[in-house]
Amino acid sequence: MPRFKDVSGDDGTPDGIIDEKDYVEIGNMNPKHTGGFNINVNYRNFDLGMYFNWSYGNDIYNANKLATLYTGEKGGGMFGNKMSIVNDSYTYYEIQNGNLVRLTTPQQLDAANAKASLPSTFLKQGYVSDIGIEDGSYLRLNTLILGYTLPKSALEKIKISNLRVYGTIYNVCTLTGYSGLDPEVNAQKNANNARYPTPGFDWGTYPRARQFVFGVNATF
C-alpha cells in the first residue's frame, strides 16, 4: 500500500497521526518559462524548416496514472485494460492458465515483485499523492517541412515558372520525462463537464495526432 509522510506540526515535527494536517503542496502547474524557436536551412534547391516549442519547470497531475493504480478490486487490477505502469506495481496474484492465483509465501511474493516500484493496484480508495505529480517539462518538434524546388530549366517546356514539392509532418517528436501520453495537457473530464481547460491536469486527455501532408506549390 502507499505510505504517506507524517509532516504535521508547525515545525514539521511528526505527531504520529496521518490526517488532514499532513496535506502539503506537492506541485505547481505553472511553468518557469515557455518558448519556441525555428530553424530554416536552404541548400541548393532543397529547403528545410523545423519548428520547436518547449515548457520548463511545470508539474502535471497525472490523474490517469492514479486511476490506473487504484482499481479497487483484484479482477479489474489483473484483467482490465490498463496502462503499462501496472507492470511496475506490487502484486499479490499471478495469472496461471487464465485464473488468478494468490501468492502466499514470502518467496513467491519476493519473486513476483522483484522490480516493483509502485504500490498495489488493489487499493479501494485512491488519494492524491506525489505518485501522480510528475515533471511536465518538454521540448517538442511541432513541425518539420522538407521541400524541393525544381530547376528552371526543367520547367520551361511545360510553361511553369516555379514548381516546389514538399512534405510536412506535424507533431514529430517530444523529449520529456513525463510518463503520460502527452505533456501538453489541459483536460479534467470531471470539472464542470470539461467546459474549460485545466492546464497541467491529465484526466482523460486524448493525445494529439501525428499528421503527414504532401503538397505542391506551382506558379504559372
SULHU-V594823 format. One record per residue. N is the residue number from 1. RES is the residue in one small letter. PSI is psi as a letter, one per 40 degrees, with the letter a starting at -180 (999 if undefined). OMEGA is omega in whole degrees, 0 to 359 (NA if undefined). Layout:
BEGIN
n=[N	N]
res=[RES	RES]
psi=[PSI	PSI]
omega=[OMEGA	OMEGA]
END
This chain:
BEGIN
n=[1	2	3	4	5	6	7	8	9	10	11	12	13	14	15	16	17	18	19	20	21	22	23	24	25	26	27	28	29	30	31	32	33	34	35	36	37	38	39	40	41	42	43	44	45	46	47	48	49	50	51	52	53	54	55	56	57	58	59	60	61	62	63	64	65	66	67	68	69	70	71	72	73	74	75	76	77	78	79	80	81	82	83	84	85	86	87	88	89	90	91	92	93	94	95	96	97	98	99	100	101	102	103	104	105	106	107	108	109	110	111	112	113	114	115	116	117	118	119	120	121	122	123	124	125	126	127	128	129	130	131	132	133	134	135	136	137	138	139	140	141	142	143	144	145	146	147	148	149	150	151	152	153	154	155	156	157	158	159	160	161	162	163	164	165	166	167	168	169	170	171	172	173	174	175	176	177	178	179	180	181	182	183	184	185	186	187	188	189	190	191	192	193	194	195	196	197	198	199	200	201	202	203	204	205	206	207	208	209	210	211	212	213	214	215	216	217	218	219	220]
res=[m	p	r	f	k	d	v	s	g	d	d	g	t	p	d	g	i	i	d	e	k	d	y	v	e	i	g	n	m	n	p	k	h	t	g	g	f	n	i	n	v	n	y	r	n	f	d	l	g	m	y	f	n	w	s	y	g	n	d	i	y	n	a	n	k	l	a	t	l	y	t	g	e	k	g	g	g	m	f	g	n	k	m	s	i	v	n	d	s	y	t	y	y	e	i	q	n	g	n	l	v	r	l	t	t	p	q	q	l	d	a	a	n	a	k	a	s	l	p	s	t	f	l	k	q	g	y	v	s	d	i	g	i	e	d	g	s	y	l	r	l	n	t	l	i	l	g	y	t	l	p	k	s	a	l	e	k	i	k	i	s	n	l	r	v	y	g	t	i	y	n	v	c	t	l	t	g	y	s	g	l	d	p	e	v	n	a	q	k	n	a	n	n	a	r	y	p	t	p	g	f	d	w	g	t	y	p	r	a	r	q	f	v	f	g	v	n	a	t	f]
psi=[i	i	h	h	h	h	e	i	i	d	e	e	h	i	e	e	h	h	a	e	e	e	h	i	h	e	i	h	e	h	i	d	i	i	a	i	i	i	h	h	h	h	h	b	e	i	i	h	h	h	h	i	i	i	i	h	e	i	i	h	h	g	d	d	d	d	d	d	d	g	d	e	i	d	d	d	d	d	e	i	h	i	i	e	e	d	d	e	i	h	i	e	i	i	h	h	f	e	i	h	h	h	h	d	i	d	d	d	d	d	d	d	f	d	e	h	e	i	i	i	e	e	h	d	h	i	i	h	i	e	d	e	h	i	h	e	i	i	h	h	g	d	h	h	h	h	i	h	h	i	i	d	d	e	e	d	d	e	f	h	d	h	h	h	i	i	i	h	h	i	g	d	i	h	h	i	e	h	e	a	d	h	e	g	i	f	h	g	e	e	h	f	f	f	e	i	i	g	h	e	h	g	g	e	h	h	i	i	i	h	i	h	h	h	i	h	h	h	h	999]
omega=[176	175	182	185	178	184	184	184	183	181	180	180	179	177	177	182	174	180	184	178	182	176	177	175	185	179	177	183	181	179	175	173	176	179	179	177	178	178	178	183	175	177	185	183	181	173	182	177	178	186	186	166	183	171	183	172	179	176	178	173	183	180	176	181	180	179	178	182	187	182	176	178	192	180	179	181	184	189	182	176	189	175	185	181	178	178	181	183	176	182	176	187	169	176	179	181	177	181	175	179	181	175	189	184	176	180	179	180	179	181	182	186	182	182	182	179	180	182	179	177	186	179	184	182	180	179	175	179	182	171	182	179	184	175	182	180	179	168	185	168	186	187	176	182	175	182	177	179	183	179	179	183	181	184	185	185	181	174	174	183	180	179	180	174	185	173	182	174	176	183	187	181	181	174	183	174	181	186	181	184	184	180	181	188	177	185	174	193	179	184	176	182	177	181	179	180	178	183	178	179	184	180	180	180	175	184	179	183	170	185	177	181	175	184	180	172	182	175	183	NA]
END
